[in-house]
Amino acid sequence: MQSVLDLIGNTPMVDVSQLSPSPNIRILAKLENHNPTGSVKDRIALAMVNAAEATGELVPGRIVIEPSSGNTGIALAMICAQRGYRLKIVLPESVTEERRQVLEAFGAEIIPSPGEEGSNGAVRLAQLLSEQNPSWVFLYQYGNEANPLAHFEGTGPEILADVPDITHFVAGLGTSGTLMGVGSYLKEQRPDIKLYAVEPPSGETVEGLRSLDDGYVPPIFEKWGGVDLLDGKRIVRPAESIYWARRLMVETGVFAGLSAGAALAGAIKVAERLVEDDSAAASLQSDRAGLATIVFLVSDGAWKYLSAGVYGRELGHDDVAEAAEKLDQLIYF
Ligand SMILES: Cc1ncc(COP(=O)(O)O)c(C=O)c1O
């Protein structure tokens, strides 16, 4: 009989090309919200726990500590509960209430960090606490090789198997594990595949994502090729991520979180540039072979963001801008 941990990965791919700016550009979404705790982070949480067990660092009775205001914390809380480890999550005080509740329901202990310091403040506090308590196991997703490896060995091969004609991969950048792991695998197999990171502008927040221009560069990003691996990045503002998350929901039925809206916005920008750059633009309307197949990642579902009030039905720009402004008060990462 399978355990719930066996259900991690092998997520479905759906065609959302009705949102594409060109009939010759396909846009496909990999639904990581289908993982057991509802996000892509189940993959890396399991991989980090397995790796720490394999080295003997994580043994029964040890305490695991990790800073996270969302998905990694929730994934670890479920997995640690299954494996019998105590878990402490350093959580910025400003996160939405449902996250706190899920973490506590799975038995994780919450250590609050100052809300105004955001995710970087949570990372600093977790670092300090793990130095003060050397017996605690600090998994540190930003620097843990198991993070990109989970994507190199799992997410990447799944994408290529499902979409052999993929030409572009677009994903948000948080720890960079997804982009570095999937990107390394795809480039190794097919060097012609293009890889795009989606980031918010410096100083703005799209949940789950970070701007490298804000100063913190995750160690795994540098170790796995960083900017050299990427073919480019697309900057997406919070209002655009809300706009595209809503369109994804209303027009395709994919009930996705805001970083998926951002990744889709990035995919649309990549598609629009392809249309512009195509020297035979007129022929796009003809029946010639497809111009591109773009895959983007839906990192999680929309449930945890409902209380932030950004999934209203109106798609008007004023409304979206207002929702984005409201989001500014919250920290998600
Ligand atoms: C909702 C969401 N989207 C995107 C990401 C970014 O993924 P990665 O950390 O693999 O770069 C994260 C986590 O960091 C996330 O929680």
The ligand as an SDF file (V2000), in Angstrom:
LIG
                    3D

 16 16  0  0  0  0  0  0  0  0999 V2000
    4.4100   29.6630   -4.0240 C   0  0  0  0  0  0  0  0  0  0  0  0
    5.8360   29.5680   -4.4480 C   0  0  0  0  0  0  0  0  0  0  0  0
    6.1570   29.8220   -5.7190 N   0  0  0  0  0  0  0  0  0  0  0  0
    7.4170   29.7840   -6.1440 C   0  0  0  0  0  0  0  0  0  0  0  0
    8.4530   29.4710   -5.3050 C   0  0  0  0  0  0  0  0  0  0  0  0
    9.8450   29.4910   -5.8380 C   0  0  0  0  0  0  0  0  0  0  0  0
   10.3930   28.2230   -6.0780 O   0  0  0  0  0  0  0  0  0  0  0  0
   11.9290   27.9750   -5.8220 P   0  0  0  0  0  0  0  0  0  0  0  0
   12.1740   28.1350   -4.3540 O   0  0  0  0  0  0  0  0  0  0  0  0
   12.1540   26.5660   -6.2950 O   0  0  0  0  0  0  0  0  0  0  0  0
   12.7130   28.9840   -6.6020 O   0  0  0  0  0  0  0  0  0  0  0  0
    8.1550   29.2040   -3.9630 C   0  0  0  0  0  0  0  0  0  0  0  0
    9.1630   28.8910   -2.9790 C   0  0  0  0  0  0  0  0  0  0  0  0
   10.2010   29.3470   -2.8250 O   0  0  0  0  0  0  0  0  0  0  0  0
    6.8200   29.2430   -3.5330 C   0  0  0  0  0  0  0  0  0  0  0  0
    6.4850   28.9880   -2.2560 O   0  0  0  0  0  0  0  0  0  0  0  0
  1  2  1  0
  2  3  1  0
  2 15  2  0
  3  4  2  0
  4  5  1  0
  5  6  1  0
  5 12  2  0
  6  7  1  0
  7  8  1  0
  8  9  2  0
  8 10  1  0
  8 11  1  0
 12 13  1  0
 12 15  1  0
 13 14  2  0
 15 16  1  0
M  END
$$$$
